[in-house]
């Protein structure tokens, strides 16, 4: 079964939701800069993995 979805959007959304929930209770633990840095890192890793998977040669059976 093929999984559809975008891991970068999922992680960014979860971090944003956690930030909003924490700020609702008066805690400022996660900053916008941290969310951006994490999202950029995950996006870079996903790009490298996708480039590797799309460019590998299929083995003959």
Predicted model as a PDB file, atoms N, CA, C, CB and O in Angstrom, pLDDT in the B-factor column:
MODEL        1                                                                  
ATOM      1  N   UNK A   1       0.843  -1.169   0.000  1.00 42.00           N  
ATOM      2  CA  UNK A   1       0.000   0.000   0.000  1.00 42.00           C  
ATOM      3  C   UNK A   1       0.897   1.243   0.000  1.00 42.00           C  
ATOM      4  CB  UNK A   1      -0.964  -0.008   1.222  1.00 42.00           C  
ATOM      5  O   UNK A   1       1.850   1.344   0.773  1.00 42.00           O  
ATOM      6  N   UNK A   2       0.567   2.173  -0.878  1.00 48.00           N  
ATOM      7  CA  UNK A   2       1.341   3.406  -0.972  1.00 48.00           C  
ATOM      8  C   UNK A   2       0.762   4.445  -0.022  1.00 48.00           C  
ATOM      9  CB  UNK A   2       1.354   3.942  -2.425  1.00 48.00           C  
ATOM     10  O   UNK A   2      -0.447   4.673   0.022  1.00 48.00           O  
ATOM     11  N   UNK A   3       1.656   5.064   0.735  1.00 58.00           N  
ATOM     12  CA  UNK A   3       1.215   6.108   1.657  1.00 58.00           C  
ATOM     13  C   UNK A   3       1.297   7.453   0.951  1.00 58.00           C  
ATOM     14  CB  UNK A   3       2.073   6.110   2.958  1.00 58.00           C  
ATOM     15  O   UNK A   3       2.326   7.789   0.365  1.00 58.00           O  
ATOM     16  N   UNK A   4       0.233   8.211   1.005  1.00 57.00           N  
ATOM     17  CA  UNK A   4       0.222   9.554   0.441  1.00 57.00           C  
ATOM     18  C   UNK A   4       0.353  10.552   1.571  1.00 57.00           C  
ATOM     19  CB  UNK A   4      -1.068   9.814  -0.380  1.00 57.00           C  
ATOM     20  O   UNK A   4      -0.165  10.332   2.666  1.00 57.00           O  
ATOM     21  N   UNK A   5       1.035  11.632   1.314  1.00 61.00           N  
ATOM     22  CA  UNK A   5       1.173  12.660   2.332  1.00 61.00           C  
ATOM     23  C   UNK A   5       2.507  13.353   2.224  1.00 61.00           C  
ATOM     24  CB  UNK A   5       1.006  12.070   3.713  1.00 61.00           C  
ATOM     25  O   UNK A   5       3.387  12.935   1.471  1.00 61.00           O  
ATOM     26  N   UNK A   6       2.641  14.404   2.977  1.00 75.00           N  
ATOM     27  CA  UNK A   6       3.858  15.181   2.964  1.00 75.00           C  
ATOM     28  C   UNK A   6       4.349  15.318   4.402  1.00 75.00           C  
ATOM     29  CB  UNK A   6       3.631  16.572   2.304  1.00 75.00           C  
ATOM     30  O   UNK A   6       3.713  15.984   5.220  1.00 75.00           O  
ATOM     31  N   UNK A   7       5.464  14.698   4.704  1.00 74.00           N  
ATOM     32  CA  UNK A   7       5.989  14.660   6.062  1.00 74.00           C  
ATOM     33  C   UNK A   7       6.370  16.051   6.554  1.00 74.00           C  
ATOM     34  CB  UNK A   7       7.195  13.735   6.133  1.00 74.00           C  
ATOM     35  O   UNK A   7       6.249  16.336   7.745  1.00 74.00           O  
ATOM     36  N   UNK A   8       6.830  16.925   5.652  1.00 72.00           N  
ATOM     37  CA  UNK A   8       7.219  18.276   6.057  1.00 72.00           C  
ATOM     38  C   UNK A   8       6.009  19.054   6.554  1.00 72.00           C  
ATOM     39  CB  UNK A   8       7.887  19.022   4.889  1.00 72.00           C  
ATOM     40  O   UNK A   8       6.074  19.736   7.577  1.00 72.00           O  
ATOM     41  N   UNK A   9       4.912  18.947   5.826  1.00 79.00           N  
ATOM     42  CA  UNK A   9       3.689  19.644   6.223  1.00 79.00           C  
ATOM     43  C   UNK A   9       3.161  19.083   7.538  1.00 79.00           C  
ATOM     44  CB  UNK A   9       2.614  19.528   5.121  1.00 79.00           C  
ATOM     45  O   UNK A   9       2.687  19.837   8.388  1.00 79.00           O  
ATOM     46  N   UNK A  10       3.239  17.775   7.709  1.00 83.00           N  
ATOM     47  CA  UNK A  10       2.775  17.143   8.934  1.00 83.00           C  
ATOM     48  C   UNK A  10       3.584  17.620  10.143  1.00 83.00           C  
ATOM     49  CB  UNK A  10       2.860  15.621   8.807  1.00 83.00           C  
ATOM     50  O   UNK A  10       3.006  17.998  11.162  1.00 83.00           O  
ATOM     51  N   UNK A  11       4.896  17.607  10.040  1.00 78.00           N  
ATOM     52  CA  UNK A  11       5.746  18.014  11.158  1.00 78.00           C  
ATOM     53  C   UNK A  11       5.559  19.489  11.479  1.00 78.00           C  
ATOM     54  CB  UNK A  11       7.216  17.729  10.844  1.00 78.00           C  
ATOM     55  O   UNK A  11       5.467  19.867  12.647  1.00 78.00           O  
ATOM     56  N   UNK A  12       5.501  20.326  10.444  1.00 78.00           N  
ATOM     57  CA  UNK A  12       5.292  21.753  10.675  1.00 78.00           C  
ATOM     58  C   UNK A  12       3.941  22.015  11.322  1.00 78.00           C  
ATOM     59  CB  UNK A  12       5.400  22.524   9.364  1.00 78.00           C  
ATOM     60  O   UNK A  12       3.828  22.853  12.217  1.00 78.00           O  
ATOM     61  N   UNK A  13       2.924  21.305  10.875  1.00 85.00           N  
ATOM     62  CA  UNK A  13       1.595  21.462  11.466  1.00 85.00           C  
ATOM     63  C   UNK A  13       1.552  21.033  12.917  1.00 85.00           C  
ATOM     64  CB  UNK A  13       0.583  20.675  10.679  1.00 85.00           C  
ATOM     65  O   UNK A  13       0.941  21.706  13.748  1.00 85.00           O  
ATOM     66  N   UNK A  14       2.198  19.912  13.234  1.00 87.00           N  
ATOM     67  CA  UNK A  14       2.230  19.449  14.620  1.00 87.00           C  
ATOM     68  C   UNK A  14       2.997  20.417  15.524  1.00 87.00           C  
ATOM     69  CB  UNK A  14       2.860  18.061  14.694  1.00 87.00           C  
ATOM     70  O   UNK A  14       2.582  20.677  16.654  1.00 87.00           O  
ATOM     71  N   UNK A  15       4.103  20.942  15.030  1.00 83.00           N  
ATOM     72  CA  UNK A  15       4.861  21.921  15.819  1.00 83.00           C  
ATOM     73  C   UNK A  15       4.052  23.205  16.022  1.00 83.00           C  
ATOM     74  CB  UNK A  15       6.204  22.245  15.129  1.00 83.00           C  
ATOM     75  O   UNK A  15       4.056  23.785  17.108  1.00 83.00           O  
ATOM     76  N   UNK A  16       3.363  23.638  14.973  1.00 84.00           N  
ATOM     77  CA  UNK A  16       2.530  24.833  15.093  1.00 84.00           C  
ATOM     78  C   UNK A  16       1.395  24.633  16.076  1.00 84.00           C  
ATOM     79  CB  UNK A  16       1.970  25.223  13.741  1.00 84.00           C  
ATOM     80  O   UNK A  16       1.080  25.528  16.861  1.00 84.00           O  
ATOM     81  N   UNK A  17       0.779  23.456  16.036  1.00 89.00           N  
ATOM     82  CA  UNK A  17      -0.310  23.158  16.969  1.00 89.00           C  
ATOM     83  C   UNK A  17       0.208  23.094  18.403  1.00 89.00           C  
ATOM     84  CB  UNK A  17      -0.993  21.832  16.593  1.00 89.00           C  
ATOM     85  O   UNK A  17      -0.449  23.581  19.323  1.00 89.00           O  
ATOM     86  N   UNK A  18       1.376  22.501  18.595  1.00 88.00           N  
ATOM     87  CA  UNK A  18       1.962  22.442  19.933  1.00 88.00           C  
ATOM     88  C   UNK A  18       2.297  23.844  20.437  1.00 88.00           C  
ATOM     89  CB  UNK A  18       3.224  21.562  19.929  1.00 88.00           C  
ATOM     90  O   UNK A  18       2.092  24.155  21.610  1.00 88.00           O  
ATOM     91  N   UNK A  19       2.814  24.685  19.541  1.00 86.00           N  
ATOM     92  CA  UNK A  19       3.139  26.061  19.928  1.00 86.00           C  
ATOM     93  C   UNK A  19       1.888  26.813  20.360  1.00 86.00           C  
ATOM     94  CB  UNK A  19       3.825  26.801  18.769  1.00 86.00           C  
ATOM     95  O   UNK A  19       1.899  27.494  21.385  1.00 86.00           O  
ATOM     96  N   UNK A  20       0.816  26.699  19.594  1.00 88.00           N  
ATOM     97  CA  UNK A  20      -0.425  27.392  19.945  1.00 88.00           C  
ATOM     98  C   UNK A  20      -1.010  26.876  21.258  1.00 88.00           C  
ATOM     99  CB  UNK A  20      -1.450  27.235  18.826  1.00 88.00           C  
ATOM    100  O   UNK A  20      -1.498  27.655  22.078  1.00 88.00           O  
ATOM    101  N   UNK A  21      -0.956  25.561  21.450  1.00 90.00           N  
ATOM    102  CA  UNK A  21      -1.498  24.988  22.681  1.00 90.00           C  
ATOM    103  C   UNK A  21      -0.693  25.439  23.896  1.00 90.00           C  
ATOM    104  CB  UNK A  21      -1.512  23.459  22.596  1.00 90.00           C  
ATOM    105  O   UNK A  21      -1.269  25.762  24.935  1.00 90.00           O  
ATOM    106  N   UNK A  22       0.622  25.464  23.774  1.00 88.00           N  
ATOM    107  CA  UNK A  22       1.465  25.894  24.894  1.00 88.00           C  
ATOM    108  C   UNK A  22       1.283  27.382  25.183  1.00 88.00           C  
ATOM    109  CB  UNK A  22       2.940  25.596  24.596  1.00 88.00           C  
ATOM    110  O   UNK A  22       1.243  27.787  26.345  1.00 88.00           O  
ATOM    111  N   UNK A  23       1.173  28.191  24.141  1.00 87.00           N  
ATOM    112  CA  UNK A  23       0.990  29.628  24.357  1.00 87.00           C  
ATOM    113  C   UNK A  23      -0.370  29.940  24.962  1.00 87.00           C  
ATOM    114  CB  UNK A  23       1.154  30.382  23.049  1.00 87.00           C  
ATOM    115  O   UNK A  23      -0.522  30.954  25.642  1.00 87.00           O  
ATOM    116  N   UNK A  24      -1.357  29.088  24.726  1.00 89.00           N  
ATOM    117  CA  UNK A  24      -2.670  29.291  25.337  1.00 89.00           C  
ATOM    118  C   UNK A  24      -2.604  29.158  26.852  1.00 89.00           C  
ATOM    119  CB  UNK A  24      -3.677  28.295  24.770  1.00 89.00           C  
ATOM    120  O   UNK A  24      -3.410  29.758  27.563  1.00 89.00           O  
ATOM    121  N   UNK A  25      -1.659  28.384  27.346  1.00 90.00           N  
ATOM    122  CA  UNK A  25      -1.482  28.212  28.786  1.00 90.00           C  
ATOM    123  C   UNK A  25      -0.371  29.094  29.347  1.00 90.00           C  
ATOM    124  CB  UNK A  25      -1.186  26.764  29.097  1.00 90.00           C  
ATOM    125  O   UNK A  25       0.002  28.959  30.513  1.00 90.00           O  
ATOM    126  N   UNK A  26       0.160  29.998  28.520  1.00 88.00           N  
ATOM    127  CA  UNK A  26       1.148  30.953  28.998  1.00 88.00           C  
ATOM    128  C   UNK A  26       2.592  30.505  28.874  1.00 88.00           C  
ATOM    129  CB  UNK A  26       0.871  31.265  30.397  1.00 88.00           C  
ATOM    130  O   UNK A  26       3.482  31.171  29.403  1.00 88.00           O  
ATOM    131  N   UNK A  27       2.851  29.409  28.199  1.00 86.00           N  
ATOM    132  CA  UNK A  27       4.225  28.930  28.018  1.00 86.00           C  
ATOM    133  C   UNK A  27       4.724  29.335  26.636  1.00 86.00           C  
ATOM    134  CB  UNK A  27       4.307  27.385  28.198  1.00 86.00           C  
ATOM    135  O   UNK A  27       4.015  29.179  25.642  1.00 86.00           O  
ATOM    136  N   UNK A  28       5.930  29.849  26.580  1.00 83.00           N  
ATOM    137  CA  UNK A  28       6.540  30.216  25.304  1.00 83.00           C  
ATOM    138  C   UNK A  28       7.814  29.402  25.137  1.00 83.00           C  
ATOM    139  CB  UNK A  28       6.838  31.751  25.232  1.00 83.00           C  
ATOM    140  O   UNK A  28       8.922  29.909  25.315  1.00 83.00           O  
ATOM    141  N   UNK A  29       7.638  28.138  24.795  1.00 83.00           N  
ATOM    142  CA  UNK A  29       8.767  27.208  24.695  1.00 83.00           C  
ATOM    143  C   UNK A  29       9.275  27.122  23.260  1.00 83.00           C  
ATOM    144  CB  UNK A  29       8.362  25.812  25.194  1.00 83.00           C  
ATOM    145  O   UNK A  29      10.482  27.160  23.023  1.00 83.00           O  
ATOM    146  N   UNK A  30       8.365  27.008  22.314  1.00 78.00           N  
ATOM    147  CA  UNK A  30       8.727  26.850  20.907  1.00 78.00           C  
ATOM    148  C   UNK A  30       8.574  28.209  20.220  1.00 78.00           C  
ATOM    149  CB  UNK A  30       7.838  25.756  20.207  1.00 78.00           C  
ATOM    150  O   UNK A  30       7.501  28.811  20.258  1.00 78.00           O  
ATOM    151  N   UNK A  31       9.647  28.685  19.596  1.00 81.00           N  
ATOM    152  CA  UNK A  31       9.582  29.966  18.896  1.00 81.00           C  
ATOM    153  C   UNK A  31       9.337  29.738  17.407  1.00 81.00           C  
ATOM    154  CB  UNK A  31      10.883  30.774  19.113  1.00 81.00           C  
ATOM    155  O   UNK A  31       9.510  28.628  16.903  1.00 81.00           O  
ATOM    156  N   UNK A  32       8.936  30.788  16.715  1.00 82.00           N  
ATOM    157  CA  UNK A  32       8.722  30.696  15.276  1.00 82.00           C  
ATOM    158  C   UNK A  32      10.016  30.339  14.546  1.00 82.00           C  
ATOM    159  CB  UNK A  32       8.162  32.014  14.739  1.00 82.00           C  
ATOM    160  O   UNK A  32       9.992  29.608  13.555  1.00 82.00           O  
ATOM    161  N   UNK A  33      11.132  30.849  15.029  1.00 87.00           N  
ATOM    162  CA  UNK A  33      12.420  30.557  14.404  1.00 87.00           C  
ATOM    163  C   UNK A  33      12.771  29.072  14.523  1.00 87.00           C  
ATOM    164  CB  UNK A  33      13.524  31.412  15.039  1.00 87.00           C  
ATOM    165  O   UNK A  33      13.327  28.483  13.596  1.00 87.00           O  
ATOM    166  N   UNK A  34      12.443  28.472  15.673  1.00 84.00           N  
ATOM    167  CA  UNK A  34      12.703  27.045  15.848  1.00 84.00           C  
ATOM    168  C   UNK A  34      11.829  26.212  14.915  1.00 84.00           C  
ATOM    169  CB  UNK A  34      12.462  26.633  17.306  1.00 84.00           C  
ATOM    170  O   UNK A  34      12.300  25.237  14.330  1.00 84.00           O  
ATOM    171  N   UNK A  35      10.580  26.587  14.775  1.00 78.00           N  
ATOM    172  CA  UNK A  35       9.684  25.862  13.862  1.00 78.00           C  
ATOM    173  C   UNK A  35      10.216  25.961  12.438  1.00 78.00           C  
ATOM    174  CB  UNK A  35       8.233  26.424  13.940  1.00 78.00           C  
ATOM    175  O   UNK A  35      10.245  24.963  11.719  1.00 78.00           O  
ATOM    176  N   UNK A  36      10.637  27.155  12.023  1.00 84.00           N  
ATOM    177  CA  UNK A  36      11.176  27.330  10.678  1.00 84.00           C  
ATOM    178  C   UNK A  36      12.447  26.513  10.472  1.00 84.00           C  
ATOM    179  CB  UNK A  36      11.457  28.803  10.412  1.00 84.00           C  
ATOM    180  O   UNK A  36      12.628  25.911   9.414  1.00 84.00           O  
ATOM    181  N   UNK A  37      13.316  26.485  11.455  1.00 89.00           N  
ATOM    182  CA  UNK A  37      14.562  25.728  11.336  1.00 89.00           C  
ATOM    183  C   UNK A  37      14.288  24.228  11.226  1.00 89.00           C  
ATOM    184  CB  UNK A  37      15.473  26.010  12.537  1.00 89.00           C  
ATOM    185  O   UNK A  37      14.908  23.541  10.414  1.00 89.00           O  
ATOM    186  N   UNK A  38      13.370  23.725  12.034  1.00 81.00           N  
ATOM    187  CA  UNK A  38      13.035  22.302  11.977  1.00 81.00           C  
ATOM    188  C   UNK A  38      12.389  21.952  10.643  1.00 81.00           C  
ATOM    189  CB  UNK A  38      12.100  21.920  13.134  1.00 81.00           C  
ATOM    190  O   UNK A  38      12.733  20.941  10.031  1.00 81.00           O  
ATOM    191  N   UNK A  39      11.457  22.781  10.191  1.00 80.00           N  
ATOM    192  CA  UNK A  39      10.790  22.524   8.910  1.00 80.00           C  
ATOM    193  C   UNK A  39      11.791  22.557   7.762  1.00 80.00           C  
ATOM    194  CB  UNK A  39       9.673  23.553   8.665  1.00 80.00           C  
ATOM    195  O   UNK A  39      11.712  21.732   6.852  1.00 80.00           O  
ATOM    196  N   UNK A  40      12.725  23.492   7.790  1.00 88.00           N  
ATOM    197  CA  UNK A  40      13.746  23.559   6.736  1.00 88.00           C  
ATOM    198  C   UNK A  40      14.655  22.341   6.763  1.00 88.00           C  
ATOM    199  CB  UNK A  40      14.581  24.831   6.884  1.00 88.00           C  
ATOM    200  O   UNK A  40      15.022  21.821   5.710  1.00 88.00           O  
ATOM    201  N   UNK A  41      15.020  21.881   7.944  1.00 88.00           N  
ATOM    202  CA  UNK A  41      15.851  20.686   8.046  1.00 88.00           C  
ATOM    203  C   UNK A  41      15.152  19.441   7.541  1.00 88.00           C  
ATOM    204  CB  UNK A  41      16.276  20.478   9.469  1.00 88.00           C  
ATOM    205  O   UNK A  41      15.749  18.630   6.833  1.00 88.00           O  
ATOM    206  N   UNK A  42      13.890  19.288   7.903  1.00 82.00           N  
ATOM    207  CA  UNK A  42      13.123  18.127   7.438  1.00 82.00           C  
ATOM    208  C   UNK A  42      12.920  18.201   5.929  1.00 82.00           C  
ATOM    209  CB  UNK A  42      11.757  18.047   8.161  1.00 82.00           C  
ATOM    210  O   UNK A  42      13.000  17.183   5.240  1.00 82.00           O  
ATOM    211  N   UNK A  43      12.656  19.398   5.412  1.00 83.00           N  
ATOM    212  CA  UNK A  43      12.478  19.560   3.973  1.00 83.00           C  
ATOM    213  C   UNK A  43      13.759  19.222   3.216  1.00 83.00           C  
ATOM    214  CB  UNK A  43      12.040  20.987   3.649  1.00 83.00           C  
ATOM    215  O   UNK A  43      13.707  18.596   2.157  1.00 83.00           O  
ATOM    216  N   UNK A  44      14.903  19.631   3.751  1.00 88.00           N  
ATOM    217  CA  UNK A  44      16.182  19.320   3.111  1.00 88.00           C  
ATOM    218  C   UNK A  44      16.438  17.817   3.109  1.00 88.00           C  
ATOM    219  CB  UNK A  44      17.330  20.049   3.822  1.00 88.00           C  
ATOM    220  O   UNK A  44      16.872  17.260   2.101  1.00 88.00           O  
ATOM    221  N   UNK A  45      16.170  17.163   4.235  1.00 87.00           N  
ATOM    222  CA  UNK A  45      16.362  15.710   4.307  1.00 87.00           C  
ATOM    223  C   UNK A  45      15.412  14.985   3.356  1.00 87.00           C  
ATOM    224  CB  UNK A  45      16.149  15.212   5.748  1.00 87.00           C  
ATOM    225  O   UNK A  45      15.811  14.032   2.686  1.00 87.00           O  
ATOM    226  N   UNK A  46      14.157  15.432   3.295  1.00 82.00           N  
ATOM    227  CA  UNK A  46      13.185  14.803   2.400  1.00 82.00           C  
ATOM    228  C   UNK A  46      13.586  14.994   0.940  1.00 82.00           C  
ATOM    229  CB  UNK A  46      11.781  15.380   2.643  1.00 82.00           C  
ATOM    230  O   UNK A  46      13.375  14.102   0.118  1.00 82.00           O  
ATOM    231  N   UNK A  47      14.161  16.147   0.613  1.00 85.00           N  
ATOM    232  CA  UNK A  47      14.610  16.403  -0.751  1.00 85.00           C  
ATOM    233  C   UNK A  47      15.746  15.477  -1.141  1.00 85.00           C  
ATOM    234  CB  UNK A  47      15.045  17.851  -0.904  1.00 85.00           C  
ATOM    235  O   UNK A  47      15.761  14.943  -2.250  1.00 85.00           O  
ATOM    236  N   UNK A  48      16.693  15.283  -0.243  1.00 86.00           N  
ATOM    237  CA  UNK A  48      17.821  14.391  -0.530  1.00 86.00           C  
ATOM    238  C   UNK A  48      17.333  12.959  -0.703  1.00 86.00           C  
ATOM    239  CB  UNK A  48      18.875  14.464   0.594  1.00 86.00           C  
ATOM    240  O   UNK A  48      17.755  12.271  -1.632  1.00 86.00           O  
ATOM    241  N   UNK A  49      16.456  12.507   0.175  1.00 84.00           N  
ATOM    242  CA  UNK A  49      15.931  11.145   0.078  1.00 84.00           C  
ATOM    243  C   UNK A  49      15.130  10.973  -1.211  1.00 84.00           C  
ATOM    244  CB  UNK A  49      15.052  10.813   1.304  1.00 84.00           C  
ATOM    245  O   UNK A  49      15.277   9.963  -1.898  1.00 84.00           O  
ATOM    246  N   UNK A  50      14.287  11.944  -1.544  1.00 82.00           N  
ATOM    247  CA  UNK A  50      13.486  11.848  -2.764  1.00 82.00           C  
ATOM    248  C   UNK A  50      14.371  11.845  -4.003  1.00 82.00           C  
ATOM    249  CB  UNK A  50      12.485  13.003  -2.839  1.00 82.00           C  
ATOM    250  O   UNK A  50      14.112  11.092  -4.942  1.00 82.00           O  
ATOM    251  N   UNK A  51      15.407  12.669  -4.021  1.00 84.00           N  
ATOM    252  CA  UNK A  51      16.318  12.693  -5.165  1.00 84.00           C  
ATOM    253  C   UNK A  51      17.039  11.354  -5.306  1.00 84.00           C  
ATOM    254  CB  UNK A  51      17.339  13.836  -5.017  1.00 84.00           C  
ATOM    255  O   UNK A  51      17.218  10.855  -6.417  1.00 84.00           O  
ATOM    256  N   UNK A  52      17.447  10.783  -4.192  1.00 83.00           N  
ATOM    257  CA  UNK A  52      18.117   9.490  -4.233  1.00 83.00           C  
ATOM    258  C   UNK A  52      17.175   8.392  -4.737  1.00 83.00           C  
ATOM    259  CB  UNK A  52      18.653   9.130  -2.846  1.00 83.00           C  
ATOM    260  O   UNK A  52      17.556   7.592  -5.592  1.00 83.00           O  
ATOM    261  N   UNK A  53      15.963   8.351  -4.216  1.00 81.00           N  
ATOM    262  CA  UNK A  53      15.017   7.307  -4.601  1.00 81.00           C  
ATOM    263  C   UNK A  53      14.559   7.442  -6.044  1.00 81.00           C  
ATOM    264  CB  UNK A  53      13.819   7.332  -3.687  1.00 81.00           C  
ATOM    265  O   UNK A  53      14.316   6.436  -6.711  1.00 81.00           O  
ATOM    266  N   UNK A  54      14.438   8.665  -6.535  1.00 81.00           N  
ATOM    267  CA  UNK A  54      13.982   8.866  -7.909  1.00 81.00           C  
ATOM    268  C   UNK A  54      15.076   8.610  -8.930  1.00 81.00           C  
ATOM    269  CB  UNK A  54      13.456  10.266  -8.078  1.00 81.00           C  
ATOM    270  O   UNK A  54      14.767   8.339 -10.091  1.00 81.00           O  
ATOM    271  N   UNK A  55      16.327   8.684  -8.548  1.00 78.00           N  
ATOM    272  CA  UNK A  55      17.423   8.549  -9.506  1.00 78.00           C  
ATOM    273  C   UNK A  55      18.152   7.212  -9.436  1.00 78.00           C  
ATOM    274  CB  UNK A  55      18.402   9.646  -9.291  1.00 78.00           C  
ATOM    275  O   UNK A  55      19.084   6.983 -10.207  1.00 78.00           O  
ATOM    276  N   UNK A  56      17.754   6.340  -8.544  1.00 74.00           N  
ATOM    277  CA  UNK A  56      18.441   5.049  -8.480  1.00 74.00           C  
ATOM    278  C   UNK A  56      17.976   4.157  -9.629  1.00 74.00           C  
ATOM    279  CB  UNK A  56      18.185   4.356  -7.118  1.00 74.00           C  
ATOM    280  O   UNK A  56      16.844   4.269 -10.099  1.00 74.00           O  
ATOM    281  N   UNK A  57      18.836   3.304 -10.057  1.00 65.00           N  
ATOM    282  CA  UNK A  57      18.521   2.413 -11.168  1.00 65.00           C  
ATOM    283  C   UNK A  57      17.819   1.176 -10.629  1.00 65.00           C  
ATOM    284  CB  UNK A  57      19.803   2.023 -11.952  1.00 65.00           C  
ATOM    285  O   UNK A  57      18.206   0.623  -9.600  1.00 65.00           O  
ATOM    286  N   UNK A  58      16.788   0.755 -11.335  1.00 62.00           N  
ATOM    287  CA  UNK A  58      16.080  -0.447 -10.913  1.00 62.00           C  
ATOM    288  C   UNK A  58      16.898  -1.661 -11.317  1.00 62.00           C  
ATOM    289  CB  UNK A  58      14.653  -0.509 -11.529  1.00 62.00           C  
ATOM    290  O   UNK A  58      17.518  -1.688 -12.380  1.00 62.00           O  
ATOM    291  N   UNK A  59      16.888  -2.658 -10.456  1.00 57.00           N  
ATOM    292  CA  UNK A  59      17.642  -3.874 -10.735  1.00 57.00           C  
ATOM    293  C   UNK A  59      16.809  -4.806 -11.605  1.00 57.00           C  
ATOM    294  CB  UNK A  59      18.056  -4.578  -9.425  1.00 57.00           C  
ATOM    295  O   UNK A  59      15.596  -4.925 -11.435  1.00 57.00           O  
ATOM    296  N   UNK A  60      17.482  -5.458 -12.532  1.00 51.00           N  
ATOM    297  CA  UNK A  60      16.809  -6.436 -13.393  1.00 51.00           C  
ATOM    298  C   UNK A  60      16.517  -7.695 -12.595  1.00 51.00           C  
ATOM    299  CB  UNK A  60      17.671  -6.771 -14.642  1.00 51.00           C  
ATOM    300  O   UNK A  60      17.334  -8.145 -11.792  1.00 51.00           O  
ATOM    301  N   UNK A  61      15.352  -8.247 -12.827  1.00 48.00           N  
ATOM    302  CA  UNK A  61      14.974  -9.450 -12.086  1.00 48.00           C  
ATOM    303  C   UNK A  61      15.494 -10.689 -12.747  1.00 48.00           C  
ATOM    304  CB  UNK A  61      13.481  -9.543 -11.944  1.00 48.00           C  
ATOM    305  O   UNK A  61      15.267 -11.793 -12.254  1.00 48.00           O  
TER     306      UNK A  61                                                      
ENDMDL                                                                          
END                                                                             
